[in-house]
Amino acid sequence: MLIKKIAKNNYFYLYILYGCICLIFIIAARFVNPNYYGIKCMFKALFKIPCPTCGTYRVFYHLAYLDLRNAFLSNPLIFTGIIILILLFVYSIAVFALKLPKYELVLSDTEKKYLLFIVIFFIIANWIYLIIAKI
């Protein structure tokens, strides 16, 4: 794993975009109640088990009220992803606002394979948690 300084990286624009989207969803979750509109998970309705993303709205809802414990318990993987996106958003804004040097993480092919394995493992583990917890 190597962290190197770069001159130009377009990922910073994506981090800002995704961070804005997360913040908009968190703000919207404070005002929109999906139970009122009868929004249900189609995967869960068809197969009687939660999909890997079941609980995403509840994560945003609990984050809107700063209830981190229940947000994490609603869907740990989605919660972790949202927190990482928000941190990348704050970092990208700071880099642009303060004109700090940009850095990127460079992985070797072997490290990329290990990272892919770890990601797949956590997706499956999260899905098993959702099924056992009856989310």
ChimeraX attribute file (.defattr): number of C-alpha atoms within 10 A of each C-alpha:
attribute: neighborCount
match mode: 1-to-1
recipient: residues
	/A:1	9
	/A:2	9
	/A:3	10
	/A:4	10
	/A:5	11
	/A:6	10
	/A:7	7
	/A:8	10
	/A:9	11
	/A:10	7
	/A:11	11
	/A:12	19
	/A:13	14
	/A:14	15
	/A:15	21
	/A:16	19
	/A:17	13
	/A:18	17
	/A:19	23
	/A:20	15
	/A:21	14
	/A:22	18
	/A:23	18
	/A:24	12
	/A:25	17
	/A:26	21
	/A:27	16
	/A:28	14
	/A:29	20
	/A:30	14
	/A:31	10
	/A:32	12
	/A:33	13
	/A:34	12
	/A:35	8
	/A:36	7
	/A:37	8
	/A:38	8
	/A:39	9
	/A:40	11
	/A:41	15
	/A:42	11
	/A:43	14
	/A:44	13
	/A:45	11
	/A:46	9
	/A:47	9
	/A:48	11
	/A:49	17
	/A:50	23
	/A:51	18
	/A:52	20
	/A:53	18
	/A:54	22
	/A:55	22
	/A:56	18
	/A:57	19
	/A:58	19
	/A:59	26
	/A:60	26
	/A:61	24
	/A:62	21
	/A:63	24
	/A:64	19
	/A:65	13
	/A:66	12
	/A:67	13
	/A:68	14
	/A:69	12
	/A:70	16
	/A:71	24
	/A:72	18
	/A:73	17
	/A:74	24
	/A:75	23
	/A:76	23
	/A:77	20
	/A:78	22
	/A:79	23
	/A:80	14
	/A:81	11
	/A:82	21
	/A:83	15
	/A:84	14
	/A:85	22
	/A:86	20
	/A:87	14
	/A:88	18
	/A:89	23
	/A:90	14
	/A:91	17
	/A:92	21
	/A:93	17
	/A:94	12
	/A:95	15
	/A:96	13
	/A:97	9
	/A:98	9
	/A:99	9
	/A:100	11
	/A:101	11
	/A:102	16
	/A:103	14
	/A:104	13
	/A:105	9
	/A:106	12
	/A:107	13
	/A:108	10
	/A:109	9
	/A:110	9
	/A:111	12
	/A:112	13
	/A:113	12
	/A:114	12
	/A:115	13
	/A:116	12
	/A:117	12
	/A:118	12
	/A:119	13
	/A:120	12
	/A:121	12
	/A:122	14
	/A:123	17
	/A:124	13
	/A:125	14
	/A:126	18
	/A:127	22
	/A:128	15
	/A:129	17
	/A:130	22
	/A:131	16
	/A:132	11
	/A:133	11
	/A:134	10
	/A:135	16
